[in-house]
Amino acid sequence: MNADIRVRFAPSNTGHLHIGGARTALFNWFFAKHHAGTAILRIEDTDRQRSTEEYYDAILQAFDWLGLEWDEGPYRQSRRMALYKEAADKLLSSGAAYRCTCTPEEVNAMRERARAEGKTPKYDGTCRDRYDKDPNIPFCLRLRAPDVGETIVDDILTGEVVFENSQLDDMVIVRTDGTPTYNFCVAIDDIDMKISHVIRGNDHLSNTPKQLLVYQALEETTPKFAHISMILGSDKKRLSKRHGADSVLEYKERGFLPEALINYLVRLGWSHGDQEIFSKEEIVENFALENLNKSAAIFNPEKLLWLNQEYIKSADGDFLVESLDAGLRAQGLSPDVLTHKSREGIVDELRTRSSTLTEMIDGARFFFENEVDFDEKAASKFLTSESSGLMLKLRNELSKIDMFSSENVKSAFHRVMEEEAIKLGKLAQPVRVAITGVTISPGIFETLSLLGKDRSLHRLDAALARINQ
């Protein structure tokens, strides 16, 4: 373990873990693993109105599904209040922080006056030297920002970012109700946890100088920063649900594999040559912050589907059968109407044509339903008096087969085709509709073989009865 490398991912439990946050978590996790460092999970749950246990549990469930095991945590800010109070008292004692009794209305008026004068709208320091002890009216604590000079963020990805201190506010670090504020808590946590690298979205860059002032006021060494680019939709606007940006657990429900989602999200902004598909071990071996793109990444749902299909193609067969069984049971169907071997054959047929597990399960439904759910348009076109004679002849040929293999089924088809002087499509499509209810399925010989002799004959009989009714 490299004790010098310590990173953290710090979501708020005010909502589900979405893919933007998941990508940031992955960058932190892979950076730590590459350097044999420590990856920490910290939940920022001080928003009393919006933080919930439901979202807290959902965040942990999302990481459990992704297979990310954190070296430390989850820590919760709500259980660390004594630490923040101790730090605030230290800043107050040193003079780096001061008591402020200005009301929100008074502070807003200050900002409006500054704006009208063409100055930076900020608190004007009225209470900087006003109190040397706690007043008898509500007060907050503010951090004294320097009036001159610069605060420089030395970012690994973007280089030096300079903030004029004259533009920085005396930020509130403790509210009038005694609760610490976001930027203060973040800085104190990072100091206490000895975070070496802060890897987060560049939408947090404006918070960084505020947090650096806390480090400086406490005379602590600052971590290294890497502010990663945002993920945008195809319209180059900030990613949202309308771009398909669901939560991590929604991707699980939609039938994505965690390995595929990890691969896709890491590749949104990171590259290693022209390689597209990476195992977790390969990412750990090759991950480097220097290989992160500075420009925004574009979210492409179609590419994610393609990648997920690639992972399904190469997935373990037993895992796919287990997924099929679970999905069927969730829909009220029994997988046990067919043997395990038949179910293995079904997933082998469907894995190459399914972009998600959900698609695979939906594609397999007809094998397990007791009655065929006909698409009326397909039935009207193919289940006709013209096709009934052909299907009846095939039904008789199929009934003679002892070993109901795809090869023997194929031979039965060819005997009817030769006798009737027809091509395969003339027979296969009516049979496909009779067996599946629709016009698209795996190969008809394989479909009948996997369905089994008894169930295939039963469905052909039902289709013939429908034609003759």
N, C-alpha and C positions, 0 to 999 in steps of 0.2 A: 504493500500500500504506500503510495506517495503522499506523505502527510502535507506536502506543500500545495497540492491541488485540491481545492474544495469549492464546489459549485452548489447552487441551489436553484430549485424551481419553486416559485411561490405564488400559486393561484389563490384567488379568493373564492370562497364557497358561496358565491352569490349567483351561481349558475353552473351549468354543466361544463365539462372540459371539452372545448371545441378544437378544431384541427389546428388553428393558429397557435393556441396554447400548447397543444400536444407537440407541435413541431419545435417550439422553444424548449419544452421539456426534453425532447429527444436530443437536441443539440447539446444541452447541458449534460445529459446522461452519457452520450457517446464521447464527449470531450473528457469527462471524468474517467470513463472506462479505458479510453485510449492511453491516458497518462497514469493509469492505476491509482487514480485519485478517489475522492469521496463525493458522492452525489446525494444531496439532501433534499427532502421534500418538506416544505413549510407552507402551512395554510394560513393565509392572511384573513382572519375571520373577525376583525374588529368592527365591521359594519353591522351593528346590532339589528338594524331593520331588515337588511337583505340577506344576511348570512343564515343558512339553514343546515340542519343535520342531514337532510335529504341530499342536498348538493354535496356536502362533505363526503357522504357515503358513495355518491355517484362518481366523484373524482377518484376515490380509491378503487372503485370497481373498474373504471376505465383503465387505470394503470395496471390493475391485475389482469385484465383481458389482453392488454398490450404486452404483458410479460416483463414490465419494468420493475425491478426490485431496487428500492432505494437503500443506500447504505445507512442513512440516518433519517429519522422522522417516521410519520408526519409530526412535525412540531406545529403547535397552534398558538398564534399570537395572543389569543384571548386568555391563555394560561401563563403569559409572560409579563403581566402588567407590573409586577414588582421590579423587573429589570428595567422597564421604561421609566418608572418613577425614580429609580436610583440614578439613571443617566440624566433625567431632567433636573433633579436636585443638584447634581454635580455641575451642570451647566449654569444653573441659577447661582450657585455659590461662587463660581469663577467669574461671574459677570458676563458670560457669553450669552446667557438668556436673561430675559427680564419679564416682569409682570406687566400685563396690559389690561386696562379696564375700558378701553374704547369699545363702544357698542358696534354691532354690524352696520347700523345706520350711519354712525360717525365715520367708520372706515370706508363705506361706500361714497360718502360725501368727499372724503380726501381723494379718492381715486378719480372721481368726476372732476374735481378742481384740477388735478394734475393733467387729466386728459384735455381739459379745456385750455390749459397752458402749453399743450404740446409736449408734455413730459410723460414718463412712464407711469401708468396708473398703478400706484402701490401705496402701502401704508407709509405714513410720513414720519414715523418714529416718535410720535407725541409722548409716549410713555417710556421711552428708552431710559431715562434717568429720573423717573418720577417716584418710584417706590423702592424702599430698602427693606420692606417687610410686607407681609400679606395684607392688603387692604380689606375693609369690611364690606366690600361690594364684589360682585362676580368678576373674576379676572382669568385671563388665559396666560400662557407663557409663550413668548416669542423668542426666536433665535436672532441675535444681532448679526446682520449681514454687513460685510465691509462696504464702505461707501465708495472706495476707489479701487483701482486695480482690476484684475481679471481672474476669473475662475476657469481653469482649462481642463476639459475632459480629453484625456489622451486615449482615444478609442482604437482598439486593435484593427478594426475594419475601416473606419473612416478617417483615421488620423486625429489631429488636434482639432477640437471644437471649442471655440473661445466664447465665453459669456462675460459681458461687461458687468462688473459688480454693481454698478450704478443702476442696472436694470433689474437686479434681484431684490425681492421683497424680504422684510423681516418676517419669515414664515412662522405661523403658529405651530408649536410643537406639542402643546397640551391645551385642549379646549377648556372652556369655563366649567364643563361638567366633570373635568378631571381625566377625560379619555385622551390618549395620545393620538397624534395624527399619522397618516399613512407614511409620508416621507421620513418622519422621525423614526417610526417603528422599523421601517425597512433598513435604515442605516444602523440602528442599534442592533438589530438581529444579525446583520451581515458582520458587524464588528464582533459580536459575541460568538458567532459560529465560525469566525476566522475564515470567511469567504475570500478566496484568492482571485476568482474571476466571476464577474457578473455578466451573464450572457442573457440578453433579453431583447424584446422588440424595440425598434428605433422610435416607436411612439412613446417610449419611456425616456428618451434622451433629454427632454426638457426637465425631467425630475432629477437628473443626475447632478447638476450643480447644487441643487438644494441639499441633496444627500452628502455631497462632498463637503459642504459647509459644516455639517454635523461631525464628520470625521475630523476636520481641521479643528473645530472647537474642542473636541475631546482629545486632540493630539494623537490620533490613531492613524496607522498606515492605511492608505486607500487601496482597494482591490483594483485589478485590471478590468476594463470594461470592453464589451463587444456588443454593440447594438445592431441586431440583425435586421435585414430588410423585411418589409411587410409582405403578406400574400395578397395579391389582387385578383379580382375576377377577370373574365375575358374582356370585359368592358373597361379594364384598367381602373376600376373603382374598388374601394376597400371591400374585402371579402365579406359576404353575408350569406344568409340562408338562401336568398334568391339565386346565388351562384352554386348552390348545392353544398354549402359549408355546414354540414350537420355536426352534431356533437359526436364524439368518439363512440359512445354507446349506441347512437343511431346507426353508425356504420356497422357495428356488430349486428344489430337487428336486421339490417338490410343484406346481410350475408357476405360481408367482406372478411377476409382473413387478416388477423393482426399483423402478420409478417408483411403482407402486401401494403397495408396502410403505413406501417413504419417505413418501409422501403420508399414509398411514394413521397411521404412528408419530408424525409431526410433529403431526398433528391430535389425537393423544392428549395433550391438555394445552395445546395452542396453538390459537388461533382468530384469524380475521380476518373479521369480519362473519359472514354466514351461508354463506359459500362453503365447499364441501366438497372440490372437486377443484382441486389446485394443481400447476402445473409447478414444477420446481426453481427456475426463474428468478423465478416469482411469490413463492415462499417467501423467496428471498434478498431480494427487494425489500421485503417486508412484515414480515419476522421481527423481533420485539422481545421481550425478556425480560419486559417489563411486561405482555405479553399472555398470559403463561403462567398457567394456573389454579393456585391454591394447593391445591385439593382433589384427592384422588387420581383418576386416570383409570381408567375401567373398560374392560377389553379385551373387544371384541365380535368374535368370529371371523366371524359372519355379515356384519357390516358390512365387514370386510376382504375377504371373498369378493365382496360386491357391488361394492366399489371396484375390485377386481382385474378383474372382468368389464367394468366401464366402461372400464378401460384397454385390455383386449383388444379391445373393440368399436372403439376408435379407433386401435389399433396399426397400424403400417405392414404392408401386405400381404406384402411380401417377407420381413419378419422373421417373420411367422406361418408362411409356407411353410417357411422355414429351420428354424423350431422344430418344425414337423410332421415334416419330413424327418429331423431328428436324433432325434426321439422314436421314429419308426417304425424307424429303423435300430437304435436301442438295444433294440428288442423283436424284432429279427431279421427285420423286414419291409422290402421294397424299395419306396421311394416311386416309383421309376422305372417301375413297371407302369402308372402313369398319367402323362399329360403335365403339364408345369408349369402350363399353363392350367387343366387339370382340378383340380390341387391348389389353385390360387388360388380356384377356384369352391368347393371343399370348405371351405377356411378361411372364405370369405365366408358360407357357410351355417352354419357352426358357431360363428363368433365371437360371434354374438348370443345363443347358448344355452350358452356355456361359461364357467364361473367361473374356471377355471385352464387353463393350457396343457396340463396332464396330462389334464384332462377333455376338451379339444378333441382331443388325440391319441387317447385311448381311444374317443371318438365317431367318429373317422375310421378306426379299425382295419378295419372290415368292407369298406371300399373296397379295401383292399390285400391282404387275405387270399386265398389261392388257393381255399379252400373255406369255405363258410358254417358258422359255429359256431352251431347252432340252440339256442335256448331251448326245451326240450322241452315246457313248458307252452304256449308260443305256437304251436309246430309242431302239437301235438295239436289245438289249437283252430281253427287257420286252414288248415293244409295237409291238406285233407280231399278226399274224392271229389267232394263238392259244389262245391268251389272249383277242382278240377283242370280242369274243362271251361272255366271262365271264364279261367283263367290260360293255357290252351292257345290260346284264341282271341286273347288279348292278345299272346301270344308270336308268333303269326302276323302280327298287325298290326304289331308292333314290327319284325319281320324285313323288312318292306317299306319301312321308313324309310331314306332315303339320308343326310339330315342329322339326326343324332340329338340334336336340341335339345330343351329342356324343353317348348317349345310343340308340337313335333311329337309328342313322347311323350304330352302331354296330349290331343292330337287322337286318337291311337290309343286311349287309355282311353275317350274319349267315344264313339267308334264302337262299342266293345264294350258300353258301358253303354246306349246307345240300342237296340242290337240285342237285348240281353237284358232291357231295361226294369228296370235296377237302379240304385241310387245308388252314389256313389263308394266309400263305405266297404266295400261288399260285395266290391269288387274290389281296392281299394287295400291293405287290411290283409293278405289272403293274399299279395299280391305283395310287400309290405313284409317280411313274415316270410321269404319265399322269397329275397329279395335280401339282407337284413341279418341274418336269424336272430332278430330281436327285433321288438317291436311299436312301438318309438319310433325315429324317425329324422328327418332333414330331410324336406322335402316330397318326396313319392314321384316326382313328375315330374322335379324337380331331381336327386334321388338317382340315378335311372336314367340321366339324361343325363350326369351326372358320371362314373358308373361306366363308361359307354361301351356301345355296341351289343353287341359280342362278349361282353363279360363279363356283361352283363345277360341275354342269351339263354342263356349257359352256366348261369347260376344258376337261371333259370326251368326249364331242362331238368333240372337236378339235383333241384329241388324236385318236379317232376312224376314223376321216376323214384322219388323217395322215397315219394310217395303211392301209386304203382302197384306197389311191390315186395311 
